[in-house]
Amino acid sequence: MAKKILLVEDDEMLHTMYTQKFTKEGYDVQSGYNGAEGVALAESEKPDVILLDIIMPKMDGFAALKKIKKNPATAQIPVILLTNLGQEEDIRKGKELGASDYFIKANHTPQEVVDKVKSIIG
């Protein structure tokens, strides 16, 4: 069965690009467009990994990450922050909140993100 990825990203173009890339690689991609949706989908879909943007409407990625890691039903799901916030303090905050990794969109190709997901969930 295909591994399930939850992509939480409010930028339509990036959302489409990552969805196509992961689908082509054989993953089942679930989509959320804001932090609140991301938290709800993490609970209902139990994905193998979550790709989470930080700057989003309704609830930012840090708040969503905090909720996901606090809930025993979703706490074990690896979360990769995928963002353009590249400040050291943002990276540190993300890791402290429980993110498995932190990717700055501008510095990584979609293939590098796919490779990272593969290294985490196979």
N, C-alpha and C positions, 0 to 999 in steps of 0.2 A: 504494500500500500504506500502511496505517496506520502512523504513527510509534509506536514502542514506548517505553513509560514503565515504569521499574522503581520501584515504590513500596515502600519499606522502612519500615514503621511498625508498632509493636506494639500500639497502641491500636485495638481492633476497630471502635469507632464512627467514629473518624477515618479508618481504613483504608477502611471501607465508603463513607463520604461522598466521599473523594477518588477512589476507584475509580469510583463512579457518575458523578461530575462529569467525569472525564477520558474515560470510556467514551462518555458523551453527546456529548462534543466530538469524538468520532471517533478517539480514541487506543486503542491496544492496551495494556492495563495488566497488567503482571506483578507478582506480590505476594511480598514477603518480610516476615517478622515479627520478624526479629532481624538483627543485623549480620553474623553468619556466613552466614546464608541470603542476605543481600543481596550479599555478595562472590561467593558461588557463582553466584547468578543473573546478576550482572553479567558474569561470565566465560562462562556458557553461553548467555545470551540476547542479549548485545551490544545493550542498549537504546540509544535515541537520547538519553535523559536519565534520571538517577536522582534521585528525591526521597528523601532520607535523614533519618530521625529521628536524634537523638543519644542520648537515654536509652533504651536497649533491653537486653533480656537477651542473654546469651551473648557478645556483642561490641558495644561501644557504637559510635555513628556515627563518632566521630573515628578509632577503630581501623579500622573498615570503610573509611572514606575514604582512610586512609593506604595500606591494602592495594590498593584500587582504583587509586589514582594511581601505585603502585609497579609494578603489573603492566602491561607494554607493551601487552597485549591490551585493557586497559580504561582505560588512562591518559587517552585522549582523550575519554572520555564525560563530558559536563558533569554535575556533581553539584550539586544544590540542597539545602542543609541546611534541613530543615523541623522546627522544634523550639520548645520553650518556654523554652530557655536564652537569655536576652536580655542577658547580661552582655557588656560590651565585650570582655573577654578571650576569651570563648567565640567571639564573632564573629571576632575577629582570628585565633584558633587555626584556625577553620574555613577562613578565606581562605588562611592560610599553608599549610594542608594541601592546598589546591587546589580548594576549593569555588568554583563559579561564582557562587553567590549564597547568601544566608542569610535565611530567612524565619522570623519569630517567629509561630507559629501564632495566638496570641491577637490579633495586630495585623493579620492579613491574612485576607481572605475567600478561600474556595476559588476564586472567580472570578479574584482577583488572582494566585493561584498558577498557574492555568491560563494567564492572560495572559502571565505571566513565562516559562512553558515555551514558549508560542507564539513569544515574542520570541527565545528561544534556538534552538529547532529548527524553527520554522515549523509 
